[in-house]
């Protein structure tokens, strides 16, 4: 996939994410639940497409984790009296760990290798 096409796909993914969150905000349960599938699928697909570049891989893993946590939180609010929020925190934390691994492990190692 060309860089331009990938950027367009990433931008479309943002549209999906915003639609999902808008459904959540408006308390449109069916639509919100429906929007989880394409939003997460696009996030994982973009992660797969960017896997050869460590910066893209780790950032997209963090985004995918964030969206999963976001979806779990939404489901919990819609159907389980917001009792899923602790599970969401796990996904959010995993996303932060991906970024920490990249910025404090992978990136410094790549910079040293370039010298």
Secondary structure in CASP SS format (residue, H / E / C, confidence):
PFRMAT SS
TARGET T0000
AUTHOR 0000-0000-0000
METHOD secondary structure of the structure
MODEL  1
X C 1.00
X C 1.00
X H 1.00
X H 1.00
X H 1.00
X H 1.00
X H 1.00
X H 1.00
X H 1.00
X H 1.00
X H 1.00
X H 1.00
X H 1.00
X H 1.00
X H 1.00
X H 1.00
X H 1.00
X H 1.00
X H 1.00
X H 1.00
X H 1.00
X H 1.00
X H 1.00
X H 1.00
X H 1.00
X C 1.00
X C 1.00
X C 1.00
X H 1.00
X H 1.00
X H 1.00
X H 1.00
X H 1.00
X H 1.00
X H 1.00
X H 1.00
X H 1.00
X H 1.00
X H 1.00
X H 1.00
X H 1.00
X H 1.00
X H 1.00
X H 1.00
X H 1.00
X H 1.00
X H 1.00
X H 1.00
X H 1.00
X C 1.00
X C 1.00
X C 1.00
X C 1.00
X H 1.00
X H 1.00
X H 1.00
X H 1.00
X H 1.00
X H 1.00
X H 1.00
X H 1.00
X H 1.00
X H 1.00
X H 1.00
X H 1.00
X H 1.00
X H 1.00
X H 1.00
X H 1.00
X H 1.00
X H 1.00
X H 1.00
X H 1.00
X H 1.00
X H 1.00
X H 1.00
X H 1.00
X H 1.00
X H 1.00
X C 1.00
X C 1.00
X C 1.00
X C 1.00
X C 1.00
X H 1.00
X H 1.00
X H 1.00
X H 1.00
X H 1.00
X H 1.00
X H 1.00
X H 1.00
X H 1.00
X H 1.00
X H 1.00
X H 1.00
X H 1.00
X H 1.00
X H 1.00
X H 1.00
X H 1.00
X H 1.00
X H 1.00
X H 1.00
X H 1.00
X H 1.00
X H 1.00
X H 1.00
X H 1.00
X H 1.00
X H 1.00
X H 1.00
X H 1.00
X H 1.00
X C 1.00
END
